[in-house]
Amino acid sequence: MTNQAGQKDESFFKQLWANFTNILPFSSDNDVPDEATGLTKEQKDQIKKSWDVVCTIKTKFGVELFAKFFERHPAAQQHFAQLKDMTDLEVLKKSSKMRAHGYRVVSAFCSLVENLDTPDIFIELLTNTGYSHSLRTVPHHFFEDLGPVFLDVMTEQLGDKFTPKAKEAWGLAYTFMCKVILGAMDECEGQGAK
């Protein structure tokens, strides 16, 4: 269906699909992707449930996340002014600067998870992350590089509490998060805000 301007009217198809899925016996609200994020209620629930565990070990998780990130991507550490001269991994892990940074990042993730059901706030938080990291000239690929590390640390730290469904949900969420963050970085750089 097209509108008067000859453009495809996607809202008609979305409504048609919503009506269709509501009459199917196997459909449920848990299966319907959020229009903004693409995540279903079940996926959001998987993310929240797994993240509840991380919230009990914020500092430890943050330290492990960045230790593994720097181990796999040593050049990334040079973009952290307070951490770039710490070459010994064990010294780095015990550093109050590293622990504080890890805690801040995990706390930011907590805010994101808390706002999964309020996509406008969720997206605004991600956008602000993109802007702030653009101003610090953080290379875009660091966000992409961090994704697999994040999933690995989730697996290591949560063990069997990080189910395959939770891992899949986090993978989808992280992909969406990167899209918004990198889009905001591009926008900020396009405005010459560097």
Backbone as a ProteinNet text record, in pm:
[ID]
protein_1_A
[PRIMARY]
MTNQAGQKDESFFKQLWANFTNILPFSSDNDVPDEATGLTKEQKDQIKKSWDVVCTIKTKFGVELFAKFFERHPAAQQHFAQLKDMTDLEVLKKSSKMRAHGYRVVSAFCSLVENLDTPDIFIELLTNTGYSHSLRTVPHHFFEDLGPVFLDVMTEQLGDKFTPKAKEAWGLAYTFMCKVILGAMDECEGQGAK
[TERTIARY]
84.4	0	89.2	49.8	127.2	41	108.3	34.8	19.3	-33.9	-60.5	66.8	177.6	304.3	367.9	300.8	354.2	457.8	471.7	568.3	500.1	577.7	526	478	356.9	300	325.6	437	476.7	386	323.3	237.1	118.5	68.1	-42.4	0.4	120.7	168.7	199.3	250.5	275.8	145.5	43.2	-87	-147.9	-136.5	-187.5	-118.3	13.8	90.3	49.7	34.1	-6.4	-142.9	-236	-368.8	-360.3	-279	-262.7	-202.9	-96.5	-30.7	-117.2	-207.5	-295.8	-397.5	-429.1	-527.9	-464.6	-333.8	-266.5	-256.4	-277.4	-275.5	-137.4	-30.6	102.9	164.3	98.7	160	132.9	224.7	207.5	284.7	257.7	330.6	480.4	517.3	658.9	732.9	658.7	720	724.5	656.1	644.7	763.5	844.2	958.9	915	985.2	965.6	998.5	915.6	937.3	1068.7	1109.6	1230.9	1358.2	1359.5	1483.2	1488.8	1373.1	1368.3	1372.5	1376.7	1382.5	1242.1	1221.6	1093.1	1090.8	972.8	960.8	1044	1038.6	1116.6	1266.6	1314.4	1456	1493.3	1407.2	1432.7	1436.7	1346.6	1344.7	1472.7	1522.5	1648.3	1764.7	1765.5	1870.9	1864.7	1745.9	1729.7	1769.6	1725.6	1754.6	1905.4	1973.3	2118.5	2190.8	2139.6	2206.9	2189.7	2082.1	2063.8	2182.7	2237.4	2354	2475.1	2494.5	2609.6	2603.5	2485	2470.6	2522.7	2536.8	2591.7	2744.5	2804.1	2950.9	2999.1	2944.5	2972.6	3121.8	3193.6	3335.3	3413.9	3392.1	3463.1	3434.8	3308.9	3272.6	3339.5	3334.5	3394.6	3544.4	3611.4	3756.3	3786.4	3713.7	3735.9	3706.7	3602.4	3566.2	3680.3	3732.3	3837.1	3972.3	3999.8	4125.1	4128.1	4017.6	4010.8	4011.7	3944.3	3942	4083.2	4157	4294	4387.4	4359.8	4440.8	4424	4301.2	4273.5	4303.5	4290.7	4308.6	4399.7	4529.8	4622.8	4625.4	4605.2	4607.5	4496.3	4388.9	4276.2	4316.4	4404.8	4444.4	4510	4573.2	4640.7	4542.6	4415	4313	4257	4307.2	4264.7	4381.8	4379.5	4492.9	4541.2	4450.2	4489.6	4536.4	4515.5	4548.9	4658.2	4692.6	4778.7	4919.6	4969.6	5106	5114.9	5002.4	5001.8	5012.5	5132.7	5155.6	5133.4	5145.7	5124.2	4974.2	4918.6	4775	4725	4801.5	4758.7	4760.4	4859.5	4864.6	4746.2	4720	4607.7	4475.3	4454.7	4329.7	4309.1	4419.3	4410	4405.1	4431.5	4433.9	4296.3	4294.4	4166.6	4108.6	4194.1	4146.4	4074.6	4131.4	4069.1	3938.5	3941.4	3821.4	3710.3	3746.8	3646.6	3589	3675.5	3626	3533.1	3573.9	3489.9	3355.1	3356.8	3232.6	3142.6	3201.6	3123	3057	3131.7	3077.7	2965.2	2985.8	2880.9	2758.3	2780	2667.2	2591	2663.2	2596.9	2512.8	2566.8	2489	2364.9	2378.3	2262.3	2152.3	2189.8	2090.9	2024.7	2102.7	2046.5	1946.5	1986.2	1898.4	1770.5	1784.5	1666.7	1569.6	1619.1	1535.4	1502.5	1519.3	1483.7	1337.4	1251.7	1108.7	1066.3	1161.3	1134.4	1233.7	1204.6	1300	1349.9	1266.4	1312.3	1427.9	1419.1	1528.3	1647.5	1621.5	1726.3	1809.6	1742.1	1811	1882.8	1823.5	1889	2017.6	2014.7	2135.9	2245.8	2208.3	2305.5	2358.7	2271.2	2311.4	2411.3	2383.5	2476.1	2610.9	2608.4	2733.6	2812.9	2744.2	2810.8	2871.3	2795.6	2846.4	2969.4	2960	3071.2	3196.9	3180.2	3297.2	3353.7	3269.5	3317.7	3405.9	3362.9	3440.9	3576.5	3584.3	3711.9	3789.7	3741.8	3803	3827.6	3733	3740.8	3710.9	3798.5	3772.2	3643.6	3569.6	3442.3	3458.2	3563.7	3576.8	3592.2	3627.3	3638	3504.4	3394.9	3263.6	3233.1	3269.2	3247.9	3338.9	3462.7	3557.8	3514.7	3448	3408	3295	3212.2	3096.7	3130.1	3218.7	3253.1	3318.8	3397	3460.1	3351.8	3255.9	3144.7	3072	3039.3	2968.6	3053.7	3184.2	3273.3	3280.8	3290	3297.3	3163.9	3053.2	2923	2922.1	2971.3	2975.3	3064.1	3182.4	3276.8	3222.7	3167.3	3124.8	2991.2	2902	2768.6	2753.9	2844.1	2836.3	2704.3	2640.6	2516.3	2397.5	2415.2	2308.7	2300.3	2404.9	2404.1	2363.1	2234.5	2176.9	2197.1	2182.5	2190.7	2090.3	1969.9	1870.9	1916.2	1976.5	2026.8	2140.7	2228.4	2340.5	2289.7	2190.9	2133.8	2070.2	1996.2	1930.4	2033	2139.2	2244	2314.2	2335	2397.4	2314.7	2183	2093.6	2092.6	2085.3	2082.8	2212.1	2325.6	2454.2	2468.1	2420.5	2423.8	2342.6	2224.5	2141.4	2211.3	2268.6	2337.1	2450.6	2529.1	2639.2	2586.4	2478.1	2420.1	2386.1	2323	2284.8	2408	2498.3	2619.2	2702.2	2727.3	2809.4	2739	2607.7	2532.2	2546.6	2541.6	2558.9	2700.9	2798.4	2937.2	2953.7	2895.6	2902	2836.4	2722.2	2650.6	2733.4	2792.2	2873.9	2995.4	3059	3176.3	3137.1	3018.4	2968.7	2941.2	2913	2887.5	3016.4	3128.1	3256.9	3275.2	3211.1	3215.7	3341.8	3428.2	3550.3	3625.8
-117	0	123.6	223.9	347.6	464.1	568.5	687.9	781.3	901.2	994.1	1037.4	1037.3	1077.3	961.8	848.5	733.3	655.7	684.8	614.8	497.6	398.5	280.4	318.5	280.5	310.2	191.1	198.5	86.2	69.8	177.9	166	74	77.6	-11.6	-157.1	-188	-325.3	-367.7	-275.2	-307.5	-339.3	-258.8	-282.2	-413.3	-438.5	-562.8	-682.1	-673.5	-781.1	-798.4	-687.9	-695.6	-762.6	-725.6	-787.7	-936.7	-970.6	-1110	-1193.2	-1141.6	-1219	-1231.2	-1136.4	-1144.5	-1257.3	-1301.1	-1408.6	-1546.7	-1550.4	-1680.2	-1742	-1873.2	-1936.3	-1937.4	-1930.8	-1940.1	-1804.6	-1698.6	-1568.3	-1521	-1440.7	-1379	-1248.5	-1168.5	-1042.3	-1065.7	-1182.9	-1214	-1225.8	-1252.6	-1274.8	-1150.6	-1044.8	-925.7	-833.4	-806.8	-717.5	-573.5	-509.8	-368.1	-290.5	-196	-121.9	-44.3	4.9	86.8	2.8	-101.4	-177.3	-309.2	-361.4	-492	-608.1	-579.1	-684.1	-722.7	-851.7	-899	-887.8	-903.6	-900.5	-1013.3	-1130	-1242.6	-1212.3	-1151.6	-1116.9	-1013.2	-914.9	-814.4	-880.1	-974	-1045.2	-1125.8	-1188.8	-1263.9	-1170.3	-1053.9	-955.5	-911	-876.1	-828.7	-935.6	-1057.5	-1167.5	-1191.9	-1195.3	-1218	-1097.9	-978.5	-858.4	-844	-897.2	-894	-957.8	-1062.1	-1129.6	-1037.3	-971.3	-881.5	-767.5	-719.8	-607.7	-641.1	-768.4	-808.1	-810.7	-799.6	-804.2	-693.4	-574.8	-466.3	-441.6	-418.7	-384.4	-500	-619.1	-737.3	-756	-745.4	-763	-656	-531.6	-422	-439	-481.1	-503.8	-616.8	-726.7	-839.7	-801.2	-722.4	-679.2	-600.6	-501.5	-419.5	-489.4	-574.8	-651.1	-739.8	-807.9	-895.1	-812.2	-698.5	-610.7	-562.3	-517.5	-469.8	-583.8	-702.3	-819.2	-853.6	-849.8	-882	-765.8	-645.1	-525.1	-426.9	-458.2	-376.6	-228.6	-199.5	-58.9	21.8	-43.4	27.1	89.7	22.9	73.4	210.7	238.8	367.6	484.8	456.7	562.3	595.2	527.1	551.9	615.6	747	823	771.2	737.9	695.1	550	476.1	333.4	295.1	386.1	347.7	305	349.5	314.1	188.1	129.3	7.8	-114.3	-170	-282	-418.3	-425.4	-550.9	-569.2	-677.2	-701.4	-711.7	-775.8	-790.2	-655.9	-573.5	-438.3	-357.1	-370.9	-300.1	-339.3	-468.9	-516.7	-463.7	-441.1	-394.2	-242	-175.3	-29.2	28.6	127.5	192.4	263.5	311.5	378.7	279.5	161.2	56.9	10.3	-11.3	-57.6	46.7	173.3	280.7	290.3	277.9	285.4	167.1	48.9	-68.9	-53.4	-0.5	21.2	121.2	230	331.5	271.6	192.2	132.9	34.8	-49.1	-144.4	-69.3	38.4	119.8	180.9	220.6	273.2	163.6	42.7	-70.4	-93.7	-76.9	-93.2	4.6	128.1	228.2	186.6	130.7	85.1	-28.2	-125.8	-240.5	-195.1	-102.8	-50.9	19	66.3	142.1	67	-63.6	-142.2	-124.3	-103.7	-89.6	54.6	145.5	285.4	322.7	280.2	293.4	435.6	536.2	672.9	708.2	666.9	692.4	603.7	477.1	381.8	438.1	485.7	538.8	669.3	751.8	877.6	850.9	753.1	716	668.7	587.8	539.8	654.9	745.1	861	946.3	969.7	1047.7	978	845.7	769	791.1	788.4	812.8	951.6	1051.5	1189.3	1203.5	1153	1171.3	1098.2	981.4	908.3	969.2	1031.1	1100.5	1218.1	1290.8	1405.3	1362.2	1238.2	1183.9	1113.4	1123.9	1064.1	912.9	844.8	699.2	640.4	554.6	492.4	408.8	417.5	345.7	195.6	139.3	-6.7	-58.3	28.1	-18.3	-71.7	-7.6	-55.4	-191.2	-206.6	-335.2	-442.2	-405.2	-499.5	-544.2	-455.3	-486.2	-589.8	-597.8	-688.2	-833.3	-896.7	-1036.8	-1054.2	-955.2	-961	-958.2	-869.6	-858.1	-991.9	-1054.8	-1183.6	-1291.6	-1289.8	-1388.4	-1368.7	-1243.5	-1216.4	-1251.2	-1225.6	-1267.5	-1418.7	-1492.9	-1639.1	-1683.9	-1623.5	-1661.3	-1628.8	-1511.2	-1465.5	-1524.6	-1553.1	-1601.5	-1752.5	-1816.1	-1961.1	-2003.8	-2104.9	-2156.9	-2061.9	-1954.8	-1853.6	-1768.4	-1775.7	-1704.8	-1806.3	-1822.1	-1924	-1887.9	-1986.3	-1955.3	-1847.4	-1850.5	-1747.4	-1609.3	-1603.9	-1475.9	-1425.2	-1516.3	-1477.2	-1423.5	-1490.1	-1443	-1304.9	-1288.3	-1159.7	-1048.5	-1076.1	-975.9	-944.1	-1044.7	-1020.2	-924.5	-946.3	-856.7	-717.3	-712.5	-582.6	-506.2	-576.3	-508.3	-456.4	-532.2	-486.8	-358.5	-355.2	-234.6	-118.8	-147.1	-43	18	-66.8	-17.2	70.4	27.9	105.1	247	259	391.2	471.2	408.6	478.1	526.7	438.4	476.3	580.2	572.1	674.2	810.3	812.4	938.1	991.3	901.3	944.1	1005.3	940.6	994.2	1131.5	1144.5	1272.2	1381.3	1347.4	1443.4	1485.6	1388.5	1418.5	1497.4	1470.4	1543.1	1688.9	1718	1855.9	1928.4	1857	1918.6	1942.2	1858.6	1878.1	1822.3	1768.2	1709.5	1811.7
0	0	0	-77	-84.7	-39.4	9	49.5	-69.9	-48.4	-158.3	-229.7	-159	-220.7	-297.3	-302.3	-374.9	-296.2	-165.6	-82.7	-13.9	15.6	83.2	223.8	257.7	389	480.7	554.4	639.1	760.1	805.8	923.4	894.8	771.7	734.1	748.8	698.3	704.3	847.7	928.5	1069.1	1140.5	1115.4	1178.1	1128.6	999.2	942.7	1007.8	1021	1083.1	1229.4	1300.9	1441.4	1454.1	1367.6	1370.7	1338.8	1240.9	1200.3	1313.4	1376	1481.3	1605.3	1626.3	1742.9	1731.8	1611	1596.9	1589.9	1573.2	1565.4	1704.2	1714.4	1846.2	1910.7	1832.9	1889.7	1921.2	1882.2	1904.8	2046.6	2096.7	2227.6	2228.5	2329.8	2342	2358.4	2410.5	2429.4	2297.1	2188.4	2058.1	1970.1	2010.3	1926.1	1952.2	1849.8	1868.9	1895.6	1985.7	2012.7	1885.7	1848.6	1724	1724.5	1839.7	1846.2	1848.8	1931.7	1952.4	1877.1	1839.5	1774.4	1872.2	2002.2	2103.5	2148.2	2166.5	2216.7	2369	2426.5	2572.2	2632.8	2571.9	2624	2621	2512.9	2504.6	2610.4	2629.4	2733.7	2871	2894.4	3022.4	3042.4	2936.2	2943.9	2979.4	2917.3	2944.3	3090.1	3135.9	3274.2	3375.2	3350.9	3443.6	3453.7	3341	3343.7	3403.8	3378.2	3429.1	3579.5	3634	3779.7	3850.2	3791.3	3849.3	3842.4	3729.1	3712	3813.2	3843.3	3937	4076.1	4106.4	4236.4	4234.7	4115	4101.2	4006.4	4020.1	3925.3	3904.6	4012.7	4000	3939.9	3991.3	3939.8	3791.3	3753.1	3613.1	3527.2	3570.3	3493.9	3476	3582.1	3574.2	3476.5	3487.1	3396.6	3251.8	3232	3097	3033.1	3105	3045.4	3043.4	3139.4	3135.6	3011.1	2985.7	2867.9	2739.4	2741.3	2623.5	2591	2691.7	2669.5	2631	2683.1	2648.9	2500.3	2452.1	2311.5	2217.1	2266.4	2183.1	2256.5	2264.4	2343.3	2303.4	2177.6	2133.6	2199.7	2237.6	2300.2	2433.2	2505.3	2637.1	2626.6	2515	2497.4	2490	2470.6	2465.5	2603.6	2705.3	2843	2916.9	2925.8	2978.8	3113.9	3203.1	3337.1	3343.3	3235.7	3237.1	3138.5	3049.2	2937	2976.1	3090.1	3128.5	3214.7	3246.2	3329.1	3238.9	3231.2	3140	3205.9	3337	3408.8	3432.4	3378.7	3386.1	3530	3616.2	3756.4	3828.8	3799.8	3858.1	3806.5	3677.8	3616	3682.4	3704	3764.2	3906.3	3977.7	4116.3	4126.7	4017.2	4016.6	4049.6	4136.8	4170.5	4048.5	3960.2	3838.6	3746.5	3732.3	3650	3713.6	3844.1	3913.1	3904.9	3919.1	3910.7	3769.8	3669.2	3531.6	3501.7	3541.4	3521.1	3589.1	3710	3783.9	3711.3	3661	3588.3	3464.1	3390.4	3267.7	3300.5	3400	3438	3490.3	3563.2	3610.4	3493.2	3388.7	3268.6	3203	3198.6	3146.1	3232.4	3363.5	3452.7	3413.5	3384.9	3341.9	3211.7	3121.8	2994.8	3016.8	3095.4	3120.5	3190.9	3285.4	3356.3	3261.5	3148.7	3055.4	2927	2927	2808.5	2769.7	2868.6	2840.7	2813.5	2820	2783.4	2672.9	2550.5	2440.2	2415.9	2440.8	2417.6	2510.9	2636.5	2731.3	2697.8	2668.4	2630.7	2515.3	2413	2294.9	2328	2410.7	2449.7	2527.8	2616.6	2691	2596	2498.8	2399.8	2315.5	2276.7	2196.6	2274.1	2400.5	2483.6	2497.1	2504.8	2509.3	2381.1	2268.4	2140.4	2133.2	2174.2	2172.1	2261.4	2383.9	2477.4	2430.9	2371	2323.3	2194.8	2116.2	1997.2	2037.4	2138.8	2186.4	2240.8	2287.5	2336.8	2226.4	2104.9	1984.5	1998.4	2057.7	2068.8	1931	1880.3	1750.2	1752.2	1644.7	1633.4	1657.6	1603.9	1610.3	1753	1848.4	1986.7	2037.4	1996.9	2040	1977.9	1852	1785.2	1844.6	1875.5	1934.3	2074	2145.8	2282.7	2288.8	2186.4	2187.4	2217.9	2140	2168.6	2305.8	2346.5	2478.6	2586.7	2569.1	2664	2678.9	2567.6	2572.6	2638.7	2611.8	2674	2825.4	2868.9	3013	3079.9	3011.9	3065.3	3085.6	2986.6	2995.3	3110.7	3121.5	3227.5	3366.4	3382.1	3514.1	3559.2	3465.5	3502	3490.4	3417.4	3401.9	3340.7	3399.9	3342.3	3359.1	3434.5	3445.6	3318.9	3237.3	3109.1	3003	2989	2901	2753.6	2665.1	2521.8	2479	2537.3	2503.3	2550.1	2667.5	2718.7	2630.6	2589.5	2503.8	2370.3	2313.8	2187.7	2205.7	2314.6	2340.9	2358.7	2433.5	2452.7	2320.9	2237.7	2107.2	2023.3	2021.1	1946.8	2008.2	2140.6	2208.8	2184.7	2194.2	2176.1	2033.2	1937.1	1797.5	1782.2	1841.8	1836.8	1908	2024.5	2100.8	2019.1	1954.5	1870.2	1757.3	1696.8	1586.5	1632.3	1747.8	1798.6	1840	1913.3	1959.9	1841.9	1746	1630.8	1544.7	1534.6	1462.1	1527.9	1660.5	1734.1	1717.9	1718	1697.7	1559	1458.4	1322	1314.8	1379.2	1378.9	1446.6	1558.3	1632.9	1550.9	1488.3	1405.6	1282.1	1228.4	1111.8	1141.8	1267.6	1308.5	1343.9	1332.3	1363.8	1512	1594.1	1738.6	1802.3	1721.6	1777.6	1849.7
[MASK]
++++++++++++++++++++++++++++++++++++++++++++++++++++++++++++++++++++++++++++++++++++++++++++++++++++++++++++++++++++++++++++++++++++++++++++++++++++++++++++++++++++++++++++++++++++++++++++++++++

